[in-house]
Amino acid sequence: MAQLVKIQDYISRYEIDLTRYPTQFVRLKKVQWERIKHQWETGGELNQQWEHVDTTEDVVENEKSRFAFLKKFFPQKKQIIEEPATDEVVADDEFLDEETTLFFEPNIVYNPQTLEELKRMFMDQFFHFQMKWASSTLREKSYVDPKYMRDTLLRTLLQDLPDNYFVFYYPILRVKKAPIELEVIVITPVECVCITVVEEENQAVYVGGSERFWVKKVGKQDKKTLNPFIRLNRMETLVKQLFEQASVDMPIRKVLLSRNGYFDYPGAVHGVQFIDKRKYAGWLQQIKRTVSPMKHMQIRAAQSILAIGQTTSFHRDIWSEQKKDDE
């Protein structure tokens, strides 16, 4: 499961310490999956063993009371992060800070009949947990638009891509004091993929060229639509500038994506992949084949984007008082 580092202008756990949270995420997911898998395989009563996952409100007192349980899996220790001799990330699996983590336990609402069914249930609930990490810290949180909980592209990217991939989903950056919303950025251990999504009517055909407007064909109707290269190139330019300023040496690849439509573009464009309904499944399989572990250059690339990310959040006390007023 890929890691949701930033979504819109929501506060993110990764903003606190990007050197710690990626490995902590992998460790937490692995421990909980192995535990629930073992319980299912040995015929344990899953419904009686697993607690409800609160996907709307993180209660600080509950987090602190559960921390004692987590110490069994993550012995707390102080560690100084240093640049290792190689470019691979030194795992910090054992470190877990009470002040900077959320607890996760899956809620098994029924007894799955197959391991694949159990895995799907686990991943669906871990998706909600990822949304917590990407929209809250122990002291602050952001309002999450419910549309993201139903966003099939976001869910697919997070659930189908490997643990060592970082996802920025329509992040809002502050550039020269002005907010700029980008689109989808996936940072793998070896490259950065900038994705512009072109999805409107089902079965639409986007006829492109070098002009400012393309033609969108839907049935017998032709409509003008803004050339998506404008958004894609702007995103690439900004990311490239951030990488240069942070001395990040990483290739940037551009993708035009349409899961429900088709592209009709004469010729080829250097550095751009056209992924439409015909190529989507194969592209998704191809992009997740990277077997390299997380690297420091990858973390530096993500940090360069996070550094200018806009954040809108509320202190939890204010959030709680507002909820009481609304009731």
C-alpha positions as YAML, in Angstrom:
chain: A
units: angstrom
residues:
- id: 1
  name: MET
  ca: [0.00, 0.00, 0.00]
- id: 2
  name: ALA
  ca: [1.47, 3.34, -1.06]
- id: 3
  name: GLN
  ca: [1.83, 6.07, 1.54]
- id: 4
  name: LEU
  ca: [-0.40, 9.14, 1.34]
- id: 5
  name: VAL
  ca: [2.05, 11.88, 2.24]
- id: 6
  name: LYS
  ca: [-0.09, 14.92, 1.44]
- id: 7
  name: ILE
  ca: [-3.63, 15.53, 0.27]
- id: 8
  name: GLN
  ca: [-4.87, 19.03, -0.57]
- id: 9
  name: ASP
  ca: [-3.92, 21.42, 2.26]
- id: 10
  name: TYR
  ca: [-4.58, 18.93, 5.06]
- id: 11
  name: ILE
  ca: [-2.11, 18.63, 7.89]
- id: 12
  name: SER
  ca: [-0.07, 15.45, 7.57]
- id: 13
  name: ARG
  ca: [1.85, 13.23, 9.97]
- id: 14
  name: TYR
  ca: [4.65, 13.14, 7.41]
- id: 15
  name: GLU
  ca: [5.21, 16.87, 7.86]
- id: 16
  name: ILE
  ca: [6.44, 16.12, 11.40]
- id: 17
  name: ASP
  ca: [9.21, 13.71, 10.45]
- id: 18
  name: LEU
  ca: [9.46, 12.25, 6.98]
- id: 19
  name: THR
  ca: [12.51, 10.21, 7.96]
- id: 20
  name: ARG
  ca: [10.55, 8.27, 10.57]
- id: 21
  name: TYR
  ca: [6.98, 7.82, 9.38]
- id: 22
  name: PRO
  ca: [7.58, 5.84, 6.16]
- id: 23
  name: THR
  ca: [9.32, 2.95, 7.95]
- id: 24
  name: GLN
  ca: [6.91, 3.21, 10.88]
- id: 25
  name: PHE
  ca: [4.00, 2.91, 8.43]
- id: 26
  name: VAL
  ca: [5.47, -0.24, 6.87]
- id: 27
  name: ARG
  ca: [6.17, -1.81, 10.25]
- id: 28
  name: LEU
  ca: [2.73, -1.06, 11.68]
- id: 29
  name: LYS
  ca: [0.94, -2.46, 8.64]
- id: 30
  name: LYS
  ca: [3.07, -5.60, 8.63]
- id: 31
  name: VAL
  ca: [2.59, -6.31, 12.35]
- id: 32
  name: GLN
  ca: [-1.17, -5.86, 12.25]
- id: 33
  name: TRP
  ca: [-1.59, -7.85, 9.05]
- id: 34
  name: GLU
  ca: [0.46, -10.78, 10.33]
- id: 35
  name: ARG
  ca: [-1.48, -10.77, 13.58]
- id: 36
  name: ILE
  ca: [-4.92, -10.79, 12.02]
- id: 37
  name: LYS
  ca: [-3.81, -13.30, 9.35]
- id: 38
  name: HIS
  ca: [-2.50, -15.67, 12.03]
- id: 39
  name: GLN
  ca: [-5.70, -15.34, 14.00]
- id: 40
  name: TRP
  ca: [-7.82, -16.09, 10.94]
- id: 41
  name: GLU
  ca: [-5.69, -19.10, 9.93]
- id: 42
  name: THR
  ca: [-5.83, -20.58, 13.43]
- id: 43
  name: GLY
  ca: [-9.59, -20.20, 13.65]
- id: 44
  name: GLY
  ca: [-9.64, -17.40, 16.21]
- id: 45
  name: GLU
  ca: [-12.82, -15.47, 16.93]
- id: 46
  name: LEU
  ca: [-12.01, -12.35, 14.96]
- id: 47
  name: ASN
  ca: [-15.15, -10.45, 15.87]
- id: 48
  name: GLN
  ca: [-14.39, -10.78, 19.57]
- id: 49
  name: GLN
  ca: [-10.72, -9.86, 19.28]
- id: 50
  name: TRP
  ca: [-10.66, -6.75, 17.17]
- id: 51
  name: GLU
  ca: [-11.89, -3.33, 18.18]
- id: 52
  name: HIS
  ca: [-13.83, -0.80, 16.16]
- id: 53
  name: VAL
  ca: [-11.80, 1.60, 14.01]
- id: 54
  name: ASP
  ca: [-12.91, 5.17, 14.56]
- id: 55
  name: THR
  ca: [-12.60, 6.79, 11.13]
- id: 56
  name: THR
  ca: [-14.03, 10.17, 12.05]
- id: 57
  name: GLU
  ca: [-12.66, 11.22, 15.45]
- id: 58
  name: ASP
  ca: [-9.28, 10.46, 17.03]
- id: 59
  name: VAL
  ca: [-9.57, 10.55, 20.79]
- id: 60
  name: VAL
  ca: [-6.28, 11.46, 22.41]
- id: 61
  name: GLU
  ca: [-7.05, 9.66, 25.65]
- id: 62
  name: ASN
  ca: [-7.70, 6.42, 23.77]
- id: 63
  name: GLU
  ca: [-4.44, 6.76, 21.89]
- id: 64
  name: LYS
  ca: [-2.49, 7.12, 25.13]
- id: 65
  name: SER
  ca: [-4.19, 4.19, 26.82]
- id: 66
  name: ARG
  ca: [-3.48, 1.97, 23.82]
- id: 67
  name: PHE
  ca: [0.18, 2.98, 23.71]
- id: 68
  name: ALA
  ca: [1.06, 0.47, 26.41]
- id: 69
  name: PHE
  ca: [-0.06, -2.32, 24.06]
- id: 70
  name: LEU
  ca: [2.04, -0.97, 21.22]
- id: 71
  name: LYS
  ca: [5.23, -1.12, 23.28]
- id: 72
  name: LYS
  ca: [5.13, -4.90, 22.85]
- id: 73
  name: PHE
  ca: [5.74, -4.41, 19.12]
- id: 74
  name: PHE
  ca: [7.64, -1.12, 19.11]
- id: 75
  name: PRO
  ca: [10.06, -0.70, 22.05]
- id: 76
  name: GLN
  ca: [10.55, 3.03, 22.51]
- id: 77
  name: LYS
  ca: [14.04, 4.38, 22.14]
- id: 78
  name: LYS
  ca: [15.79, 7.61, 21.23]
- id: 79
  name: GLN
  ca: [17.68, 7.66, 17.99]
- id: 80
  name: ILE
  ca: [19.68, 10.24, 16.11]
- id: 81
  name: ILE
  ca: [19.01, 10.18, 12.38]
- id: 82
  name: GLU
  ca: [22.28, 10.29, 10.46]
- id: 83
  name: GLU
  ca: [23.06, 10.04, 6.76]
- id: 84
  name: PRO
  ca: [24.15, 6.44, 6.15]
- id: 85
  name: ALA
  ca: [27.02, 5.45, 3.89]
- id: 86
  name: THR
  ca: [24.64, 4.02, 1.29]
- id: 87
  name: ASP
  ca: [21.61, 5.68, -0.29]
- id: 88
  name: GLU
  ca: [19.16, 3.21, 1.18]
- id: 89
  name: VAL
  ca: [17.02, 4.25, 4.12]
- id: 90
  name: VAL
  ca: [18.02, 2.86, 7.49]
- id: 91
  name: ALA
  ca: [14.89, 1.24, 8.90]
- id: 92
  name: ASP
  ca: [13.62, 2.69, 12.17]
- id: 93
  name: ASP
  ca: [11.14, -0.09, 12.76]
- id: 94
  name: GLU
  ca: [11.37, -0.18, 16.50]
- id: 95
  name: PHE
  ca: [10.82, 3.51, 17.19]
- id: 96
  name: LEU
  ca: [7.31, 4.63, 18.04]
- id: 97
  name: ASP
  ca: [6.64, 7.93, 19.75]
- id: 98
  name: GLU
  ca: [3.52, 8.38, 21.85]
- id: 99
  name: GLU
  ca: [3.27, 12.00, 20.82]
- id: 100
  name: THR
  ca: [3.40, 11.39, 17.07]
- id: 101
  name: THR
  ca: [1.43, 8.29, 16.17]
- id: 102
  name: LEU
  ca: [-2.04, 6.91, 15.76]
- id: 103
  name: PHE
  ca: [-3.07, 3.43, 16.67]
- id: 104
  name: PHE
  ca: [-4.68, 1.05, 14.22]
- id: 105
  name: GLU
  ca: [-6.69, -2.11, 14.78]
- id: 106
  name: PRO
  ca: [-8.96, -3.53, 12.07]
- id: 107
  name: ASN
  ca: [-12.63, -4.04, 12.82]
- id: 108
  name: ILE
  ca: [-13.68, -7.45, 11.49]
- id: 109
  name: VAL
  ca: [-17.39, -7.06, 10.84]
- id: 110
  name: TYR
  ca: [-17.82, -10.60, 9.47]
- id: 111
  name: ASN
  ca: [-15.73, -13.74, 9.15]
- id: 112
  name: PRO
  ca: [-14.02, -13.80, 5.72]
- id: 113
  name: GLN
  ca: [-14.12, -17.12, 3.88]
- id: 114
  name: THR
  ca: [-10.82, -16.70, 2.00]
- id: 115
  name: LEU
  ca: [-7.46, -15.12, 2.69]
- id: 116
  name: GLU
  ca: [-7.96, -12.78, -0.25]
- id: 117
  name: GLU
  ca: [-11.27, -11.62, 1.23]
- id: 118
  name: LEU
  ca: [-9.56, -11.01, 4.58]
- id: 119
  name: LYS
  ca: [-6.79, -9.04, 2.87]
- id: 120
  name: ARG
  ca: [-9.27, -6.86, 1.03]
- id: 121
  name: MET
  ca: [-11.12, -6.10, 4.25]
- id: 122
  name: PHE
  ca: [-7.87, -5.25, 5.97]
- id: 123
  name: MET
  ca: [-6.74, -2.96, 3.15]
- id: 124
  name: ASP
  ca: [-10.07, -1.14, 3.01]
- id: 125
  name: GLN
  ca: [-9.82, -0.34, 6.70]
- id: 126
  name: PHE
  ca: [-6.16, 0.59, 6.43]
- id: 127
  name: PHE
  ca: [-7.19, 3.08, 3.76]
- id: 128
  name: HIS
  ca: [-9.22, 4.92, 6.39]
- id: 129
  name: PHE
  ca: [-6.22, 4.81, 8.70]
- id: 130
  name: GLN
  ca: [-4.06, 6.34, 5.96]
- id: 131
  name: MET
  ca: [-6.55, 9.17, 5.64]
- id: 132
  name: LYS
  ca: [-6.06, 9.85, 9.36]
- id: 133
  name: TRP
  ca: [-2.30, 10.10, 8.96]
- id: 134
  name: ALA
  ca: [-2.75, 12.43, 5.99]
- id: 135
  name: SER
  ca: [-5.20, 14.75, 7.78]
- id: 136
  name: SER
  ca: [-4.21, 14.87, 11.46]
- id: 137
  name: THR
  ca: [-1.54, 14.88, 14.10]
- id: 138
  name: LEU
  ca: [-1.96, 14.22, 17.80]
- id: 139
  name: ARG
  ca: [-2.79, 17.89, 18.42]
- id: 140
  name: GLU
  ca: [-4.23, 19.12, 15.13]
- id: 141
  name: LYS
  ca: [-6.51, 17.91, 12.39]
- id: 142
  name: SER
  ca: [-8.01, 19.05, 9.11]
- id: 143
  name: TYR
  ca: [-11.53, 18.65, 7.81]
- id: 144
  name: VAL
  ca: [-11.60, 15.83, 5.26]
- id: 145
  name: ASP
  ca: [-13.97, 16.25, 2.34]
- id: 146
  name: PRO
  ca: [-16.08, 13.04, 2.23]
- id: 147
  name: LYS
  ca: [-15.49, 12.80, -1.52]
- id: 148
  name: TYR
  ca: [-11.97, 11.51, -0.88]
- id: 149
  name: MET
  ca: [-13.33, 8.52, 1.03]
- id: 150
  name: ARG
  ca: [-15.20, 7.58, -2.16]
- id: 151
  name: ASP
  ca: [-12.42, 8.52, -4.58]
- id: 152
  name: THR
  ca: [-11.70, 5.34, -6.55]
- id: 153
  name: LEU
  ca: [-8.45, 6.60, -8.07]
- id: 154
  name: LEU
  ca: [-7.03, 7.57, -4.68]
- id: 155
  name: ARG
  ca: [-8.03, 4.24, -3.19]
- id: 156
  name: THR
  ca: [-6.57, 2.31, -6.15]
- id: 157
  name: LEU
  ca: [-3.24, 4.12, -6.05]
- id: 158
  name: LEU
  ca: [-2.86, 3.61, -2.31]
- id: 159
  name: GLN
  ca: [-3.96, -0.02, -2.28]
- id: 160
  name: ASP
  ca: [-2.26, -1.25, -5.46]
- id: 161
  name: LEU
  ca: [1.10, 0.51, -5.30]
- id: 162
  name: PRO
  ca: [3.93, -0.72, -3.03]
- id: 163
  name: ASP
  ca: [4.60, 0.48, 0.52]
- id: 164
  name: ASN
  ca: [7.72, 2.36, -0.58]
- id: 165
  name: TYR
  ca: [5.82, 4.75, -2.90]
- id: 166
  name: PHE
  ca: [4.84, 8.27, -1.75]
- id: 167
  name: VAL
  ca: [1.61, 9.81, -3.05]
- id: 168
  name: PHE
  ca: [0.77, 13.52, -3.15]
- id: 169
  name: TYR
  ca: [-2.90, 13.90, -4.06]
- id: 170
  name: TYR
  ca: [-3.82, 17.33, -5.41]
- id: 171
  name: PRO
  ca: [-1.48, 19.08, -2.95]
- id: 172
  name: ILE
  ca: [-1.79, 22.84, -2.52]
- id: 173
  name: LEU
  ca: [1.58, 24.57, -2.47]
- id: 174
  name: ARG
  ca: [2.51, 28.13, -1.53]
- id: 175
  name: VAL
  ca: [4.54, 29.66, -4.34]
- id: 176
  name: LYS
  ca: [5.45, 33.33, -3.92]
- id: 177
  name: LYS
  ca: [2.66, 33.63, -1.32]
- id: 178
  name: ALA
  ca: [0.09, 32.33, -3.81]
- id: 179
  name: PRO
  ca: [-1.64, 28.92, -3.45]
- id: 180
  name: ILE
  ca: [-1.17, 26.57, -6.41]
- id: 181
  name: GLU
  ca: [-2.98, 23.25, -6.62]
- id: 182
  name: LEU
  ca: [-1.09, 20.50, -8.40]
- id: 183
  name: GLU
  ca: [-2.55, 17.12, -9.35]
- id: 184
  name: VAL
  ca: [-1.24, 13.63, -8.60]
- id: 185
  name: ILE
  ca: [2.43, 13.07, -7.83]
- id: 186
  name: VAL
  ca: [3.85, 9.61, -7.15]
- id: 187
  name: ILE
  ca: [7.44, 9.48, -5.91]
- id: 188
  name: THR
  ca: [8.99, 6.04, -6.25]
- id: 189
  name: PRO
  ca: [12.51, 5.10, -5.11]
- id: 190
  name: VAL
  ca: [13.81, 5.80, -8.62]
- id: 191
  name: GLU
  ca: [11.58, 8.43, -10.25]
- id: 192
  name: CYS
  ca: [8.84, 11.03, -9.83]
- id: 193
  name: VAL
  ca: [5.64, 10.52, -11.81]
- id: 194
  name: CYS
  ca: [3.46, 13.59, -12.42]
- id: 195
  name: ILE
  ca: [-0.09, 12.58, -13.38]
- id: 196
  name: THR
  ca: [-2.79, 14.77, -14.88]
- id: 197
  name: VAL
  ca: [-6.18, 13.09, -14.76]
- id: 198
  name: VAL
  ca: [-8.52, 13.63, -17.70]
- id: 199
  name: GLU
  ca: [-11.81, 12.01, -16.76]
- id: 200
  name: GLU
  ca: [-15.15, 13.52, -17.67]
- id: 201
  name: GLU
  ca: [-17.88, 11.65, -19.53]
- id: 202
  name: ASN
  ca: [-17.55, 7.88, -19.97]
- id: 203
  name: GLN
  ca: [-16.21, 6.77, -23.35]
- id: 204
  name: ALA
  ca: [-15.14, 10.32, -24.23]
- id: 205
  name: VAL
  ca: [-12.42, 10.66, -26.87]
- id: 206
  name: TYR
  ca: [-9.93, 13.48, -26.41]
- id: 207
  name: VAL
  ca: [-8.49, 14.60, -29.74]
- id: 208
  name: GLY
  ca: [-5.30, 16.51, -29.02]
- id: 209
  name: GLY
  ca: [-2.78, 18.75, -30.66]
- id: 210
  name: SER
  ca: [-0.54, 21.70, -29.88]
- id: 211
  name: GLU
  ca: [-3.41, 24.19, -29.68]
- id: 212
  name: ARG
  ca: [-4.74, 25.66, -26.43]
- id: 213
  name: PHE
  ca: [-7.94, 23.63, -26.74]
- id: 214
  name: TRP
  ca: [-8.55, 20.00, -27.59]
- id: 215
  name: VAL
  ca: [-11.73, 18.47, -28.94]
- id: 216
  name: LYS
  ca: [-13.70, 16.16, -26.69]
- id: 217
  name: LYS
  ca: [-15.94, 13.79, -28.61]
- id: 218
  name: VAL
  ca: [-18.87, 12.31, -26.67]
- id: 219
  name: GLY
  ca: [-21.12, 10.31, -28.94]
- id: 220
  name: LYS
  ca: [-22.01, 12.65, -31.81]
- id: 221
  name: GLN
  ca: [-21.20, 15.79, -29.87]
- id: 222
  name: ASP
  ca: [-17.94, 17.71, -30.09]
- id: 223
  name: LYS
  ca: [-16.89, 20.04, -27.27]
- id: 224
  name: LYS
  ca: [-13.82, 22.11, -26.60]
- id: 225
  name: THR
  ca: [-11.74, 21.25, -23.55]
- id: 226
  name: LEU
  ca: [-8.60, 22.94, -22.26]
- id: 227
  name: ASN
  ca: [-5.38, 21.27, -23.36]
- id: 228
  name: PRO
  ca: [-4.37, 19.13, -20.34]
- id: 229
  name: PHE
  ca: [-0.69, 19.60, -21.20]
- id: 230
  name: ILE
  ca: [-1.00, 23.10, -19.73]
- id: 231
  name: ARG
  ca: [-1.66, 21.66, -16.27]
- id: 232
  name: LEU
  ca: [0.77, 18.79, -16.67]
- id: 233
  name: ASN
  ca: [3.66, 20.98, -17.85]
- id: 234
  name: ARG
  ca: [3.05, 23.51, -15.10]
- id: 235
  name: MET
  ca: [3.23, 20.72, -12.51]
- id: 236
  name: GLU
  ca: [6.44, 19.32, -14.01]
- id: 237
  name: THR
  ca: [8.06, 22.76, -14.13]
- id: 238
  name: LEU
  ca: [7.30, 23.49, -10.49]
- id: 239
  name: VAL
  ca: [8.44, 20.07, -9.28]
- id: 240
  name: LYS
  ca: [11.65, 20.36, -11.31]
- id: 241
  name: GLN
  ca: [12.38, 23.74, -9.73]
- id: 242
  name: LEU
  ca: [11.83, 22.35, -6.24]
- id: 243
  name: PHE
  ca: [14.11, 19.41, -6.97]
- id: 244
  name: GLU
  ca: [16.86, 21.70, -8.27]
- id: 245
  name: GLN
  ca: [16.65, 23.93, -5.21]
- id: 246
  name: ALA
  ca: [16.92, 20.87, -2.92]
- id: 247
  name: SER
  ca: [19.69, 19.25, -5.02]
- id: 248
  name: VAL
  ca: [17.43, 16.29, -5.79]
- id: 249
  name: ASP
  ca: [18.67, 14.17, -8.68]
- id: 250
  name: MET
  ca: [15.59, 12.26, -9.83]
- id: 251
  name: PRO
  ca: [13.99, 11.86, -13.26]
- id: 252
  name: ILE
  ca: [10.46, 13.20, -13.74]
- id: 253
  name: ARG
  ca: [8.00, 11.35, -15.94]
- id: 254
  name: LYS
  ca: [4.70, 12.81, -17.11]
- id: 255
  name: VAL
  ca: [1.44, 10.87, -17.52]
- id: 256
  name: LEU
  ca: [-1.92, 11.84, -18.99]
- id: 257
  name: LEU
  ca: [-4.42, 9.46, -17.40]
- id: 258
  name: SER
  ca: [-7.99, 8.62, -18.36]
- id: 259
  name: ARG
  ca: [-9.53, 5.46, -16.92]
- id: 260
  name: ASN
  ca: [-12.88, 5.96, -18.65]
- id: 261
  name: GLY
  ca: [-11.92, 7.62, -21.93]
- id: 262
  name: TYR
  ca: [-9.52, 7.54, -24.86]
- id: 263
  name: PHE
  ca: [-6.76, 9.74, -26.27]
- id: 264
  name: ASP
  ca: [-6.38, 10.45, -29.96]
- id: 265
  name: TYR
  ca: [-3.10, 12.29, -30.30]
- id: 266
  name: PRO
  ca: [-1.05, 12.31, -33.50]
- id: 267
  name: GLY
  ca: [2.53, 11.24, -33.02]
- id: 268
  name: ALA
  ca: [4.34, 11.04, -29.70]
- id: 269
  name: VAL
  ca: [5.40, 13.57, -27.10]
- id: 270
  name: HIS
  ca: [8.81, 13.20, -25.47]
- id: 271
  name: GLY
  ca: [8.58, 12.26, -21.82]
- id: 272
  name: VAL
  ca: [4.80, 11.85, -21.77]
- id: 273
  name: GLN
  ca: [2.77, 8.66, -21.49]
- id: 274
  name: PHE
  ca: [-0.83, 8.58, -22.72]
- id: 275
  name: ILE
  ca: [-2.65, 6.11, -20.47]
- id: 276
  name: ASP
  ca: [-6.30, 5.68, -21.41]
- id: 277
  name: LYS
  ca: [-8.91, 2.99, -20.82]
- id: 278
  name: ARG
  ca: [-7.09, 0.59, -23.14]
- id: 279
  name: LYS
  ca: [-3.73, 0.86, -21.40]
- id: 280
  name: TYR
  ca: [-4.69, 1.57, -17.79]
- id: 281
  name: ALA
  ca: [-4.55, -1.98, -16.38]
- id: 282
  name: GLY
  ca: [-1.17, -2.71, -17.95]
- id: 283
  name: TRP
  ca: [0.27, 0.63, -16.85]
- id: 284
  name: LEU
  ca: [-0.83, 0.03, -13.26]
- id: 285
  name: GLN
  ca: [0.92, -3.34, -13.27]
- id: 286
  name: GLN
  ca: [4.05, -1.84, -14.79]
- id: 287
  name: ILE
  ca: [4.37, 1.13, -12.44]
- id: 288
  name: LYS
  ca: [4.30, -0.99, -9.29]
- id: 289
  name: ARG
  ca: [7.13, -3.33, -10.31]
- id: 290
  name: THR
  ca: [9.91, -1.29, -8.69]
- id: 291
  name: VAL
  ca: [11.57, -3.55, -6.12]
- id: 292
  name: SER
  ca: [14.09, -1.02, -4.80]
- id: 293
  name: PRO
  ca: [13.77, -0.05, -1.12]
- id: 294
  name: MET
  ca: [13.06, 3.52, -0.05]
- id: 295
  name: LYS
  ca: [16.01, 5.82, -0.68]
- id: 296
  name: HIS
  ca: [17.21, 9.07, 0.82]
- id: 297
  name: MET
  ca: [16.93, 10.83, -2.53]
- id: 298
  name: GLN
  ca: [13.26, 9.79, -2.60]
- id: 299
  name: ILE
  ca: [12.71, 11.23, 0.88]
- id: 300
  name: ARG
  ca: [14.51, 14.44, -0.06]
- id: 301
  name: ALA
  ca: [12.31, 14.74, -3.13]
- id: 302
  name: ALA
  ca: [9.16, 14.39, -1.01]
- id: 303
  name: GLN
  ca: [10.52, 16.85, 1.57]
- id: 304
  name: SER
  ca: [11.13, 19.48, -1.11]
- id: 305
  name: ILE
  ca: [7.42, 19.41, -1.97]
- id: 306
  name: LEU
  ca: [6.22, 19.22, 1.64]
- id: 307
  name: ALA
  ca: [8.40, 22.22, 2.53]
- id: 308
  name: ILE
  ca: [6.14, 24.62, 0.63]
- id: 309
  name: GLY
  ca: [2.87, 22.78, 1.19]
- id: 310
  name: GLN
  ca: [-0.03, 24.87, 2.44]
- id: 311
  name: THR
  ca: [-1.68, 23.57, 5.60]
- id: 312
  name: THR
  ca: [-5.12, 24.36, 6.99]
- id: 313
  name: SER
  ca: [-5.88, 22.72, 10.31]
- id: 314
  name: PHE
  ca: [-7.52, 23.21, 13.69]
- id: 315
  name: HIS
  ca: [-6.37, 22.43, 17.18]
- id: 316
  name: ARG
  ca: [-8.26, 19.40, 18.47]
- id: 317
  name: ASP
  ca: [-9.72, 21.33, 21.40]
- id: 318
  name: ILE
  ca: [-11.24, 23.87, 19.01]
- id: 319
  name: TRP
  ca: [-12.50, 21.03, 16.79]
- id: 320
  name: SER
  ca: [-14.19, 19.32, 19.75]
- id: 321
  name: GLU
  ca: [-15.84, 22.54, 20.94]
- id: 322
  name: GLN
  ca: [-17.13, 23.23, 17.41]
- id: 323
  name: LYS
  ca: [-18.67, 19.75, 17.23]
- id: 324
  name: LYS
  ca: [-20.44, 20.33, 20.54]
- id: 325
  name: ASP
  ca: [-21.83, 23.63, 19.27]
- id: 326
  name: ASP
  ca: [-23.13, 21.93, 16.13]
- id: 327
  name: GLU
  ca: [-24.96, 19.20, 18.08]
...
